[in-house]
Amino acid sequence: MRLLADEAKTTAFTHLAIAVTNLNASIAFYAKYGQMSVVRLRVEPGTVWMSDNIRPFALALLEEEEAKPILPPSHIGIACVSCEQVDQLCKLARKEGCLLDGPKDYGPPTGYAAYLRDPDGHHVEISYGQEAAFDILPSLNQRL
């Protein structure tokens, strides 16, 4: 299978930018619950890009005085490697007061999931069993 870069494709998702009011708190949250690390510091003060270092996609955190949270049904989705990892993160989130709902088995296509609130109230879904690759790869293979 060829990579998308081999295709004559001119557009691709690169990042999702969200406003945050405390950059350090947000970095710590996404490092803990999304296993992300800072991959880019922008010239502008208060801007970082975080990545799971697996996919060519980043979460950009823009420090602002006010942040309007992403609320349901919209959310930031993070894939876990197992139901056990979802459970472990939920236990920690419950202890830290940021667990909103779950974990629950929602069945396909959602899978085993829970919902958290980041430091600015953005809704974050952690899940196992809803890998987008299951939907994307067949579509990609049809184009090759």
HELIX and SHEET records of a PDB file:
HELIX    1   1 LEU A    4  ASP A    6  5                                   3    
HELIX    2   2 LEU A   23  GLY A   34  1                                  12    
HELIX    3   3 CYS A   83  GLU A   96  1                                  14    
HELIX    4   4 ALA A  133  ARG A  143  1                                  11    
SHEET    1   A 4 HIS A  15  VAL A  20  0                                        
SHEET    2   A 4 ALA A  58  GLU A  63  1                                        
SHEET    3   A 4 THR A  47  SER A  51 -1                                        
SHEET    4   A 4 SER A  37  LEU A  41 -1                                        
SHEET    1   B 4 ILE A  76  ALA A  79  0                                        
SHEET    2   B 4 HIS A 123  TYR A 128  1                                        
SHEET    3   B 4 TYR A 112  ARG A 117 -1                                        
SHEET    4   B 4 LEU A  99  ASP A 105 -1                                        
END                                                                             
